[in-house]
Amino acid sequence: MSDDAVVEWLLDSDPAVRWQVERDLVGAPPSVWQQTRGRVATEGLGAAMLARQAPDGQWAGGAYFPADFDFDGPEADEPGQPYTATTWSLNALRDWGLDAAVLGDTAARLAANSRWEYEDLPYWSGEVDCCINAFTLANGAWLGADVGQLAAWFLDHQLDDGGWNCEWIEGSTVSSFHSTLNVIDGLLQHEQLTRGTHPRAAELRAARHRGAEYLLERRLLFRKHDGELVGPWATRFAYPLRWIYSALRVTDHLRAAALHDGTAPDPRAAEAVEVVRAARNEDGTWAQGARPPGRQWFEVDVPEGEPSKWLTLYGTRVLRWWDAA
């Protein structure tokens, strides 16, 4: 397909995809893509996810795991994890572009009814896992919850090397690519959604930049001590993105951060961008990869090996951003 044909193919999509194509690839005026974005609440993926929300504000009765998940049973030993609980469902709706107003008083209902599986802590206060707290920070800012103290938590838990690691509670002192990307993405979305009004906004922005520097020092792909690829997952792409680090996901984050900060692409991202480019099919699409196992509410993309509109949206906008500079 030509570039125009790829865009036309992408436009024939669920509203959650289409509005981003209109904004990021077509350059449509806000009046156009905002109208499409409004359809997320009433059509397709967004409407289907909203229909699964319970009256108490939660999904599947739990914060990060479904209420029926047996941590001591055989399912706890299965690969992957369920992706149906509240945090994952909110992540999806936020990523799909749902207007937070559609969720009404969900923030208050979660404050009243949802507790973390870890030590029964209140939902909007977060817990000890960096990735979980990053998701909660972004979701709270989106829904208008008071997550100011949670934002400051990341300042206290940034490691000496500049990143974060969800296993800090187990004594880890070296940052994780996965954890660091999840945190800087959460910090960016919090900054965007709150418009930098947090009392420690300057510190939070500096922490985000330092976290990005941790990844850029490693050229987004390589271990610093030996220069080897950090892991096979870095060059594998699959949607939903979940919590997993990849060259596609990190370069799309850097694109969003650069547009927000008004900065040019960092040259140290070049090798990761070329990994994204190399994964593009001859017809201009990106194929769905192998996804981590785990139950989900419903299918949100194509089977492995088929052209993915989600991955093609991300890959196309990353390359356009990079090549334009």
C-alpha positions in Angstrom: 0.0 0.0 0.0 1.1 3.6 -0.5 1.3 5.9 2.5 -2.1 7.3 1.6 -3.5 3.9 1.3 -2.2 2.9 4.7 -3.9 6.0 6.2 -7.1 5.2 4.5 -6.9 1.7 5.8 -6.3 3.0 9.3 -9.3 5.4 9.1 -11.6 2.5 8.6 -11.3 1.6 12.3 -12.8 1.7 15.7 -13.2 5.3 16.9 -10.4 4.7 19.4 -8.0 4.3 16.6 -9.6 6.6 14.0 -9.5 9.8 16.1 -5.7 9.4 16.6 -5.2 8.8 12.9 -7.1 12.0 12.2 -5.1 14.0 14.7 -1.6 12.5 14.2 -1.5 11.4 10.6 -4.1 13.3 8.7 -3.7 16.6 10.5 -7.4 17.1 10.7 -8.7 20.1 12.7 -9.7 19.5 16.3 -13.3 19.8 15.4 -13.0 16.7 13.3 -10.9 14.4 15.5 -12.7 15.5 18.7 -16.0 14.5 17.2 -14.6 11.1 16.4 -13.1 10.9 19.8 -16.5 11.5 21.3 -17.8 8.3 19.7 -15.4 6.2 21.9 -18.0 6.3 24.7 -20.8 4.9 22.5 -19.3 2.6 19.9 -16.9 -0.3 19.7 -14.1 -0.9 22.2 -14.9 2.0 24.5 -18.6 1.2 24.8 -17.8 -2.4 25.4 -15.4 -1.6 28.2 -17.8 0.8 29.8 -20.5 -1.8 29.9 -18.3 -4.0 32.1 -18.0 -1.4 34.9 -19.8 -2.4 38.1 -21.9 0.0 40.2 -19.1 0.3 42.8 -16.9 1.8 40.1 -14.6 -1.2 39.7 -14.1 -3.7 36.9 -14.0 -7.4 37.9 -14.3 -6.5 41.5 -10.6 -5.7 42.1 -7.9 -3.1 41.8 -5.2 -4.9 39.9 -6.5 -8.4 39.9 -10.0 -9.7 39.6 -11.8 -10.4 42.9 -12.0 -14.1 42.1 -8.2 -14.4 41.5 -6.8 -17.0 43.8 -3.2 -16.0 44.7 -2.7 -19.4 46.3 -4.4 -21.5 43.6 -3.2 -23.1 40.4 -4.1 -20.0 38.3 -1.4 -18.0 40.2 1.2 -20.3 38.7 0.0 -19.9 35.1 2.0 -17.6 32.8 0.8 -14.1 32.5 -1.9 -12.5 34.6 -5.6 -11.4 34.2 -6.1 -8.0 32.5 -9.7 -7.4 33.5 -9.5 -5.6 36.8 -10.0 -1.9 37.4 -6.5 -0.5 36.7 -6.1 -2.3 33.4 -9.6 -1.3 32.3 -9.0 2.3 33.1 -5.6 2.2 31.3 -7.4 1.0 28.2 -10.1 3.6 28.3 -7.6 6.4 28.9 -5.4 5.2 26.1 -8.4 4.9 23.8 -9.2 8.5 24.4 -12.4 8.3 26.4 -13.6 11.7 27.8 -13.2 11.3 31.6 -16.5 13.1 32.1 -18.2 10.0 30.8 -17.1 8.1 33.8 -18.8 10.5 36.1 -18.0 10.0 39.8 -15.9 6.9 39.2 -12.9 8.5 41.1 -15.1 8.9 44.2 -16.5 5.4 43.9 -13.1 3.9 43.6 -11.9 5.9 46.6 -14.8 4.5 48.6 -14.8 0.9 47.3 -11.5 -0.2 45.8 -8.4 -1.3 47.8 -5.1 -2.6 46.6 -4.4 -6.3 46.9 -1.2 -5.3 48.5 -1.9 -4.6 52.2 -5.5 -3.4 51.5 -4.3 0.1 50.8 -6.7 2.8 49.5 -6.9 2.9 45.7 -5.8 6.5 44.9 -2.9 6.4 47.4 -1.1 3.7 45.3 0.9 0.9 46.8 4.6 0.0 46.4 5.0 -1.1 42.8 6.3 1.6 40.6 4.4 0.5 37.5 1.1 0.1 39.3 1.6 3.6 40.9 2.5 5.1 37.5 -0.8 3.7 36.0 -2.7 5.0 39.0 -1.0 8.5 38.8 -2.1 8.9 35.1 -5.6 7.5 35.7 -6.1 9.7 38.8 -5.0 12.8 37.0 -7.3 11.9 34.1 -10.4 11.3 36.4 -9.7 14.3 38.6 -8.7 12.3 41.8 -6.3 13.7 44.3 -3.0 12.0 43.4 -0.7 14.8 44.5 1.0 12.7 47.2 1.3 9.8 44.8 3.1 12.0 42.3 5.6 13.1 45.0 6.2 9.4 45.8 8.1 9.0 42.6 10.6 11.6 43.6 11.4 9.6 46.7 11.8 6.3 44.8 13.9 7.4 41.9 17.1 5.3 42.0 20.6 6.7 41.9 21.1 5.7 38.2 18.1 7.9 37.2 15.4 5.3 36.7 13.0 3.2 38.7 12.6 -0.5 39.5 9.4 -2.1 40.7 11.5 -4.5 42.8 13.0 -1.8 44.9 11.0 -3.2 47.8 13.0 -6.4 47.4 16.3 -4.4 47.5 16.9 -3.8 43.8 19.2 -0.7 43.3 19.5 -0.9 39.5 16.7 0.5 37.4 14.5 -1.5 35.0 13.7 -0.5 31.4 10.1 -1.6 31.9 9.6 0.2 35.2 11.4 3.4 34.0 9.3 3.7 30.9 6.0 3.1 32.8 7.0 5.8 35.3 8.1 8.5 32.9 5.0 7.8 30.8 2.8 8.2 33.9 4.7 11.4 34.9 4.2 12.8 31.4 0.5 12.1 31.4 0.1 13.6 34.9 1.9 16.7 33.8 -0.2 17.0 30.6 -3.5 16.4 32.4 -2.8 18.7 35.4 -1.0 21.3 33.2 2.0 21.3 35.5 0.0 22.7 38.5 1.5 20.3 41.1 3.4 22.2 43.8 6.5 20.2 42.9 5.9 20.3 39.1 9.5 21.4 38.3 11.0 18.5 40.3 8.6 16.0 38.7 9.5 17.3 35.2 13.2 17.0 36.1 12.7 13.5 37.4 10.9 12.6 34.1 13.8 14.0 32.1 16.3 12.1 34.2 14.4 8.9 33.7 14.4 9.4 30.0 18.1 10.1 30.2 18.6 6.7 31.9 17.1 5.0 28.8 18.8 7.3 26.2 22.2 6.7 27.8 21.6 3.1 26.9 20.3 4.0 23.4 16.9 2.7 24.4 18.0 -0.8 23.7 21.2 -1.9 25.3 22.6 -2.7 28.7 25.2 -0.1 29.8 27.8 -2.5 31.3 28.3 -4.8 28.2 26.4 -3.1 25.3 24.2 -6.2 24.7 20.5 -6.0 23.9 18.6 -5.6 27.1 16.2 -8.3 26.3 14.4 -9.9 23.3 11.2 -8.1 24.3 12.8 -4.8 23.3 12.4 -5.6 19.6 9.0 -7.4 19.8 5.8 -5.5 19.3 2.3 -6.5 20.3 -0.9 -4.8 21.1 -2.2 -4.2 23.8 1.1 -2.7 25.0 0.4 -3.5 28.7 3.5 -2.9 30.9 6.1 -4.3 28.5 9.0 -2.2 27.2 9.7 -2.1 23.5 11.4 0.1 20.9 8.0 1.0 19.5 6.6 2.0 22.8 9.5 4.0 24.1 10.0 5.9 20.8 6.2 6.7 20.8 6.7 8.0 24.4 9.6 10.1 23.3 7.6 11.5 20.4 4.8 12.6 22.8 7.3 14.0 25.3 9.2 16.0 22.6 5.9 17.4 21.3 4.9 18.4 24.9 8.3 19.8 25.8 8.9 21.5 22.5 12.2 19.7 21.9 13.8 17.9 18.9 14.3 14.1 18.8 17.3 12.9 20.6 19.9 11.4 18.2 20.5 8.5 20.7 17.1 7.2 19.8 18.2 6.4 16.2 18.9 2.7 16.6 15.5 2.1 18.3 13.7 4.0 15.5 15.5 1.8 13.0 14.2 -1.2 14.8 10.7 0.2 14.4 11.3 0.9 10.7 12.7 -2.6 10.1 9.6 -4.2 11.5 7.4 -2.5 9.0 6.0 -4.8 6.3 6.5 -4.0 2.6 2.8 -2.8 2.5 3.5 -0.2 5.2 1.8 -2.1 8.0 3.1 -3.6 11.2 2.2 -7.2 12.1 0.8 -8.2 15.4 3.3 -10.0 17.6 3.0 -12.6 20.3 1.1 -11.2 23.3 1.6 -12.1 26.9 -1.0 -14.6 28.1 -3.8 -13.5 30.4 -7.6 -13.2 30.3 -9.1 -10.0 28.9 -12.6 -8.8 28.6 -12.7 -9.1 24.8 -10.4 -9.0 21.8 -9.0 -5.6 21.0 -6.7 -6.3 18.0 -6.0 -8.9 15.4 -4.4 -12.4 15.9 -0.6 -12.8 15.8 0.9 -12.4 12.4 -1.9 -10.2 10.9 -1.6 -6.5 10.1 -2.4 -4.5 13.3 -4.0 -1.1 13.0 -2.9 -0.2 16.5 0.8 -1.0 15.8 0.6 0.6 12.4 -0.7 3.8 14.0 2.1 3.9 16.5 4.8 2.9 14.0 3.7 5.4 11.3 3.6 8.3 13.6 6.9 7.5 15.2 8.6 7.4 11.8 6.9 10.5 10.5 8.0 12.4 13.7 11.5 11.2 13.4 11.9 11.6 9.6 10.4 15.1 9.7 13.2 16.2 12.0 
